[in-house]
Amino acid sequence: MKSSLLEVWGDTVDSRHLCGAIGLGLTIAGSLYLAADQIMPSLVDDRTLAHSYALLIGLIGCLVAAVIAAKLFRRSARSCWAPEPTRQADVSRWTRSRTRPVPGRSA
């Protein structure tokens, strides 16, 4: 698979890393949910409550997958339109501009 950079929620990401993170999320969260959905009915009398617990375990799996993906796929590129500040005077300017649109960037 050819690597290319994509912009997702204002951040630049490698397409291979994005696919890997999605795969991790599907594998970990999906496996935990399906396993919990099979095991929980034997632990809880109410089927609806057992399904709710399985969903909760699936959500916990999403968080675990996100932490693993963050560790595996470290940030490798900066956004091309918001460079790091170089001087202390630039820090306050960049901090103030976070709530305003970035100049030269169309919405």
N, CA, C and O atoms as a DFTB+ gen file, in Angstrom:
428 C
 N C O
     1  1       0.841      -1.179       0.000
     2  2       0.000       0.000       0.000
     3  2       0.883       1.238       0.000
     4  3       1.792       1.363       0.821
     5  1       0.613       2.142      -0.915
     6  2       1.408       3.356      -1.025
     7  2       1.032       4.322       0.099
     8  3      -0.143       4.509       0.414
     9  1       2.052       4.923       0.686
    10  2       1.834       5.877       1.770
    11  2       1.486       7.247       1.199
    12  3       2.135       7.726       0.268
    13  1       0.477       7.859       1.754
    14  2       0.141       9.233       1.392
    15  2      -0.343       9.945       2.638
    16  3      -0.824       9.318       3.582
    17  1      -0.210      11.250       2.629
    18  2      -0.637      12.045       3.773
    19  2      -2.065      12.509       3.555
    20  3      -2.429      12.954       2.467
    21  1      -2.863      12.401       4.599
    22  2      -4.255      12.820       4.568
    23  2      -4.491      13.830       5.676
    24  3      -3.779      13.822       6.681
    25  1      -5.473      14.695       5.511
    26  2      -5.839      15.618       6.571
    27  2      -7.121      15.115       7.225
    28  3      -8.156      14.987       6.572
    29  1      -7.039      14.833       8.518
    30  2      -8.182      14.338       9.278
    31  2      -8.353      15.237      10.490
    32  3      -7.446      15.335      11.316
    33  1      -9.481      15.885      10.609
    34  2      -9.792      16.778      11.717
    35  2      -8.689      17.797      11.964
    36  3      -8.322      18.062      13.109
    37  1      -8.162      18.369      10.881
    38  2      -7.168      19.413      10.991
    39  2      -5.763      18.925      11.288
    40  3      -4.880      19.736      11.565
    41  1      -5.535      17.632      11.237
    42  2      -4.209      17.073      11.492
    43  2      -3.782      16.264      10.277
    44  3      -4.620      15.680       9.590
    45  1      -2.493      16.229      10.013
    46  2      -1.958      15.480       8.886
    47  2      -1.544      14.096       9.362
    48  3      -0.769      13.964      10.310
    49  1      -2.065      13.060       8.697
    50  2      -1.772      11.686       9.102
    51  2      -1.331      10.864       7.899
    52  3      -1.691      11.168       6.761
    53  1      -0.554       9.827       8.158
    54  2      -0.135       8.875       7.144
    55  2      -1.286       7.893       6.915
    56  3      -1.869       7.388       7.875
    57  1      -1.611       7.624       5.659
    58  2      -2.752       6.754       5.363
    59  2      -2.543       5.337       5.903
    60  3      -3.504       4.688       6.315
    61  1      -1.298       4.850       5.905
    62  2      -1.029       3.509       6.456
    63  2      -1.295       3.478       7.957
    64  3      -1.843       2.506       8.477
    65  1      -0.903       4.550       8.650
    66  2      -1.149       4.609      10.086
    67  2      -2.645       4.695      10.387
    68  3      -3.131       4.093      11.344
    69  1      -3.357       5.441       9.568
    70  2      -4.804       5.559       9.753
    71  2      -5.490       4.212       9.564
    72  3      -6.349       3.829      10.358
    73  1      -5.108       3.497       8.512
    74  2      -5.684       2.165       8.274
    75  2      -5.311       1.195       9.399
    76  3      -6.136       0.382       9.818
    77  1      -4.086       1.280       9.881
    78  2      -3.664       0.426      10.994
    79  2      -4.448       0.707      12.257
    80  3      -4.849      -0.220      12.961
    81  1      -4.673       1.988      12.551
    82  2      -5.428       2.350      13.746
    83  2      -6.885       1.897      13.640
    84  3      -7.463       1.430      14.622
    85  1      -7.479       2.034      12.453
    86  2      -8.853       1.572      12.254
    87  2      -8.927       0.056      12.414
    88  3      -9.853      -0.466      13.036
    89  1      -7.950      -0.643      11.851
    90  2      -7.906      -2.098      11.985
    91  2      -7.759      -2.545      13.431
    92  3      -8.410      -3.493      13.870
    93  1      -6.892      -1.849      14.168
    94  2      -6.742      -2.165      15.601
    95  2      -8.053      -1.962      16.347
    96  3      -8.454      -2.798      17.157
    97  1      -8.716      -0.844      16.065
    98  2      -9.987      -0.564      16.732
    99  2     -11.038      -1.610      16.433
   100  3     -11.735      -2.078      17.332
   101  1     -11.150      -1.977      15.159
   102  2     -12.127      -3.002      14.789
   103  2     -11.808      -4.346      15.434
   104  3     -12.700      -5.035      15.929
   105  1     -10.540      -4.708      15.423
   106  2     -10.148      -6.010      15.958
   107  2     -10.331      -6.088      17.469
   108  3     -10.960      -7.016      17.976
   109  1      -9.784      -5.114      18.182
   110  2      -9.825      -5.166      19.652
   111  2     -11.236      -4.932      20.172
   112  3     -11.761      -5.736      20.942
   113  1     -11.851      -3.821      19.746
   114  2     -13.183      -3.494      20.265
   115  2     -14.218      -4.517      19.815
   116  3     -15.073      -4.928      20.600
   117  1     -14.141      -4.929      18.552
   118  2     -15.100      -5.913      18.049
   119  2     -14.971      -7.255      18.743
   120  3     -15.973      -7.878      19.094
   121  1     -13.737      -7.701      18.943
   122  2     -13.521      -8.985      19.626
   123  2     -14.017      -8.948      21.068
   124  3     -14.674      -9.879      21.535
   125  1     -13.692      -7.860      21.766
   126  2     -14.147      -7.753      23.161
   127  2     -15.671      -7.699      23.250
   128  3     -16.275      -8.318      24.126
   129  1     -16.286      -6.946      22.327
   130  2     -17.749      -6.853      22.349
   131  2     -18.396      -8.213      22.078
   132  3     -19.296      -8.638      22.802
   133  1     -17.925      -8.886      21.031
   134  2     -18.532     -10.179      20.683
   135  2     -18.322     -11.218      21.785
   136  3     -19.222     -12.007      22.075
   137  1     -17.141     -11.221      22.395
   138  2     -16.892     -12.156      23.495
   139  2     -17.770     -11.823      24.695
   140  3     -18.347     -12.718      25.314
   141  1     -17.871     -10.541      25.023
   142  2     -18.693     -10.141      26.170
   143  2     -20.174     -10.414      25.913
   144  3     -20.915     -10.753      26.835
   145  1     -20.599     -10.266      24.663
   146  2     -21.999     -10.520      24.335
   147  2     -22.350     -12.000      24.493
   148  3     -23.507     -12.335      24.749
   149  1     -21.376     -12.875      24.345
   150  2     -21.597     -14.308      24.558
   151  2     -21.501     -14.694      26.028
   152  3     -22.215     -15.589      26.479
   153  1     -20.623     -14.027      26.783
   154  2     -20.361     -14.392      28.177
   155  2     -21.346     -13.735      29.151
   156  3     -21.763     -14.364      30.124
   157  1     -21.715     -12.494      28.901
   158  2     -22.533     -11.739      29.858
   159  2     -23.899     -12.356      30.175
   160  3     -24.321     -12.271      31.328
   161  1     -24.611     -12.966      29.237
   162  2     -25.912     -13.537      29.597
   163  2     -25.822     -14.619      30.680
   164  3     -26.781     -14.829      31.422
   165  1     -24.685     -15.300      30.774
   166  2     -24.546     -16.304      31.829
   167  2     -24.220     -15.664      33.189
   168  3     -24.367     -16.306      34.229
   169  1     -23.781     -14.410      33.177
   170  2     -23.437     -13.724      34.429
   171  2     -24.545     -12.814      34.938
   172  3     -24.628     -12.536      36.134
   173  1     -25.408     -12.346      34.015
   174  2     -26.484     -11.410      34.369
   175  2     -27.814     -12.011      33.921
   176  3     -27.906     -12.563      32.824
   177  1     -28.848     -11.908      34.765
   178  2     -30.146     -12.511      34.447
   179  2     -30.875     -11.793      33.308
   180  3     -31.474     -12.441      32.450
   181  1     -30.826     -10.479      33.297
   182  2     -31.554      -9.693      32.293
   183  2     -30.739      -9.600      30.997
   184  3     -29.600      -9.134      31.007
   185  1     -31.332     -10.046      29.882
   186  2     -30.631     -10.047      28.587
   187  2     -30.286      -8.626      28.136
   188  3     -29.218      -8.405      27.566
   189  1     -31.174      -7.667      28.382
   190  2     -30.922      -6.277      27.991
   191  2     -29.739      -5.705      28.759
   192  3     -28.895      -5.014      28.187
   193  1     -29.680      -5.991      30.044
   194  2     -28.559      -5.523      30.863
   195  2     -27.256      -6.196      30.431
   196  3     -26.204      -5.558      30.413
   197  1     -27.323      -7.465      30.089
   198  2     -26.138      -8.181      29.614
   199  2     -25.624      -7.563      28.312
   200  3     -24.416      -7.410      28.131
   201  1     -26.533      -7.211      27.413
   202  2     -26.144      -6.569      26.158
   203  2     -25.536      -5.189      26.427
   204  3     -24.576      -4.797      25.763
   205  1     -26.085      -4.457      27.388
   206  2     -25.542      -3.140      27.748
   207  2     -24.123      -3.260      28.295
   208  3     -23.256      -2.454      27.958
   209  1     -23.887      -4.254      29.130
   210  2     -22.537      -4.484      29.644
   211  2     -21.579      -4.851      28.507
   212  3     -20.424      -4.427      28.508
   213  1     -22.052      -5.627      27.548
   214  2     -21.212      -5.985      26.403
   215  2     -20.836      -4.741      25.597
   216  3     -19.696      -4.604      25.152
   217  1     -21.797      -3.837      25.412
   218  2     -21.502      -2.589      24.721
   219  2     -20.479      -1.760      25.495
   220  3     -19.580      -1.165      24.900
   221  1     -20.614      -1.723      26.810
   222  2     -19.660      -0.986      27.646
   223  2     -18.255      -1.582      27.520
   224  3     -17.273      -0.845      27.432
   225  1     -18.162      -2.879      27.511
   226  2     -16.855      -3.533      27.349
   227  2     -16.298      -3.246      25.954
   228  3     -15.088      -3.079      25.800
   229  1     -17.154      -3.186      24.945
   230  2     -16.716      -2.815      23.595
   231  2     -16.173      -1.395      23.546
   232  3     -15.180      -1.133      22.868
   233  1     -16.819      -0.476      24.262
   234  2     -16.327       0.905      24.333
   235  2     -14.978       0.982      25.043
   236  3     -14.102       1.747      24.639
   237  1     -14.816       0.201      26.088
   238  2     -13.522       0.143      26.767
   239  2     -12.468      -0.386      25.797
   240  3     -11.325       0.071      25.811
   241  1     -12.849      -1.348      24.957
   242  2     -11.947      -1.853      23.928
   243  2     -11.536      -0.766      22.944
   244  3     -10.397      -0.745      22.480
   245  1     -12.457       0.137      22.625
   246  2     -12.122       1.275      21.751
   247  2     -11.050       2.151      22.391
   248  3     -10.114       2.583      21.718
   249  1     -11.184       2.409      23.674
   250  2     -10.189       3.223      24.378
   251  2      -8.838       2.522      24.420
   252  3      -7.802       3.157      24.223
   253  1      -8.843       1.229      24.675
   254  2      -7.594       0.454      24.692
   255  2      -6.938       0.500      23.314
   256  3      -5.725       0.685      23.208
   257  1      -7.738       0.331      22.258
   258  2      -7.203       0.374      20.895
   259  2      -6.640       1.760      20.570
   260  3      -5.620       1.868      19.890
   261  1      -7.293       2.811      21.048
   262  2      -6.796       4.172      20.806
   263  2      -5.446       4.395      21.480
   264  3      -4.555       5.009      20.894
   265  1      -5.291       3.899      22.707
   266  2      -4.012       4.045      23.413
   267  2      -2.913       3.258      22.689
   268  3      -1.798       3.753      22.523
   269  1      -3.227       2.050      22.265
   270  2      -2.234       1.235      21.547
   271  2      -1.852       1.907      20.223
   272  3      -0.673       1.962      19.874
   273  1      -2.837       2.412      19.494
   274  2      -2.563       3.079      18.217
   275  2      -1.725       4.342      18.436
   276  3      -0.836       4.639      17.638
   277  1      -2.001       5.077      19.499
   278  2      -1.224       6.289      19.786
   279  2       0.231       5.938      20.093
   280  3       1.138       6.690      19.735
   281  1       0.457       4.812      20.749
   282  2       1.829       4.381      21.051
   283  2       2.533       3.846      19.797
   284  3       3.715       4.118      19.586
   285  1       1.813       3.089      18.971
   286  2       2.420       2.501      17.777
   287  2       2.685       3.523      16.678
   288  3       3.732       3.491      16.031
   289  1       1.739       4.424      16.470
   290  2       1.821       5.370      15.366
   291  2       2.033       6.772      15.907
   292  3       1.100       7.572      15.968
   293  1       3.248       7.060      16.296
   294  2       3.591       8.379      16.821
   295  2       3.406       9.434      15.737
   296  3       3.448       9.142      14.542
   297  1       3.205      10.648      16.182
   298  2       3.029      11.761      15.258
   299  2       4.309      11.960      14.448
   300  3       5.397      12.042      15.017
   301  1       4.181      12.038      13.121
   302  2       5.366      12.149      12.279
   303  2       5.380      13.393      11.400
   304  3       6.415      13.713      10.816
   305  1       4.277      14.093      11.291
   306  2       4.239      15.286      10.436
   307  2       3.452      16.392      11.118
   308  3       2.507      16.138      11.865
   309  1       3.859      17.613      10.847
   310  2       3.132      18.770      11.363
   311  2       2.150      19.241      10.310
   312  3       2.334      18.999       9.117
   313  1       1.138      19.896      10.750
   314  2       0.195      20.481       9.815
   315  2       0.912      21.563       9.021
   316  3       1.704      22.319       9.584
   317  1       0.649      21.647       7.731
   318  2       1.382      22.580       6.881
   319  2       0.943      24.026       7.082
   320  3       1.665      24.935       6.672
   321  1      -0.201      24.272       7.690
   322  2      -0.668      25.646       7.827
   323  2      -0.549      26.195       9.242
   324  3      -0.882      27.358       9.465
   325  1      -0.097      25.418      10.187
   326  2       0.064      25.912      11.561
   327  2       1.440      25.504      12.091
   328  3       1.540      24.548      12.859
   329  1       2.508      26.217      11.692
   330  2       3.842      25.845      12.142
   331  2       4.033      26.085      13.628
   332  3       3.290      26.842      14.254
   333  1       5.041      25.427      14.181
   334  2       5.380      25.615      15.587
   335  2       5.900      27.037      15.803
   336  3       6.629      27.552      14.955
   337  1       5.546      27.680      16.908
   338  2       6.093      29.015      17.180
   339  2       7.597      28.930      17.453
   340  3       8.073      27.975      18.067
   341  1       8.334      29.936      16.991
   342  2       9.788      29.909      17.147
   343  2      10.286      30.827      18.245
   344  3      11.368      30.598      18.786
   345  1       9.538      31.849      18.587
   346  2       9.963      32.777      19.640
   347  2       8.849      32.909      20.665
   348  3       7.711      32.512      20.415
   349  1       9.182      33.468      21.815
   350  2       8.189      33.639      22.878
   351  2       7.065      34.567      22.426
   352  3       5.909      34.356      22.791
   353  1       7.393      35.596      21.633
   354  2       6.360      36.506      21.135
   355  2       5.381      35.763      20.236
   356  3       4.190      36.072      20.224
   357  1       5.882      34.780      19.480
   358  2       5.007      34.005      18.600
   359  2       4.083      33.089      19.397
   360  3       2.974      32.792      18.954
   361  1       4.531      32.639      20.571
   362  2       3.717      31.737      21.384
   363  2       2.406      32.400      21.750
   364  3       1.349      31.786      21.603
   365  1       2.444      33.641      22.223
   366  2       1.203      34.301      22.619
   367  2       0.319      34.567      21.401
   368  3      -0.907      34.500      21.498
   369  1       0.935      34.867      20.258
   370  2       0.149      35.102      19.045
   371  2      -0.558      33.826      18.614
   372  3      -1.732      33.870      18.249
   373  1       0.142      32.674      18.648
   374  2      -0.473      31.404      18.259
   375  2      -1.515      30.962      19.272
   376  3      -2.526      30.368      18.901
   377  1      -1.281      31.244      20.541
   378  2      -2.246      30.866      21.568
   379  2      -3.540      31.649      21.403
   380  3      -4.629      31.088      21.523
   381  1      -3.425      32.946      21.126
   382  2      -4.615      33.773      20.941
   383  2      -5.379      33.382      19.679
   384  3      -6.605      33.484      19.650
   385  1      -4.683      32.943      18.646
   386  2      -5.347      32.689      17.370
   387  2      -6.064      31.342      17.314
   388  3      -6.694      31.026      16.305
   389  1      -5.981      30.556      18.362
   390  2      -6.630      29.241      18.317
   391  2      -8.140      29.341      18.200
   392  3      -8.772      28.450      17.631
   393  1      -8.731      30.401      18.724
   394  2     -10.182      30.528      18.671
   395  2     -10.643      31.266      17.421
   396  3     -11.841      31.307      17.140
   397  1      -9.711      31.853      16.661
   398  2     -10.060      32.570      15.435
   399  2      -9.636      31.747      14.227
   400  3      -8.776      30.873      14.333
   401  1     -10.248      32.031      13.070
   402  2      -9.825      31.321      11.862
   403  2      -8.370      31.630      11.522
   404  3      -7.882      32.729      11.784
   405  1      -7.693      30.663      10.942
   406  2      -6.311      30.848      10.543
   407  2      -6.282      31.676       9.261
   408  3      -6.996      31.356       8.310
   409  1      -5.457      32.751       9.218
   410  2      -5.401      33.584       8.020
   411  2      -4.966      32.780       6.797
   412  3      -4.072      31.938       6.880
   413  1      -5.601      33.047       5.680
   414  2      -5.233      32.378       4.427
   415  2      -5.814      30.991       4.280
   416  3      -5.510      30.307       3.303
   417  1      -6.635      30.549       5.212
   418  2      -7.223      29.196       5.161
   419  2      -8.715      29.345       4.942
   420  3      -9.395      29.982       5.746
   421  1      -9.234      28.774       3.876
   422  2     -10.669      28.865       3.617
   423  2     -11.417      27.836       4.434
   424  3     -10.922      26.732       4.660
   425  1     -12.604      28.192       4.877
   426  2     -13.407      27.291       5.731
   427  2     -14.196      26.317       4.918
   428  3     -14.920      25.492       5.474
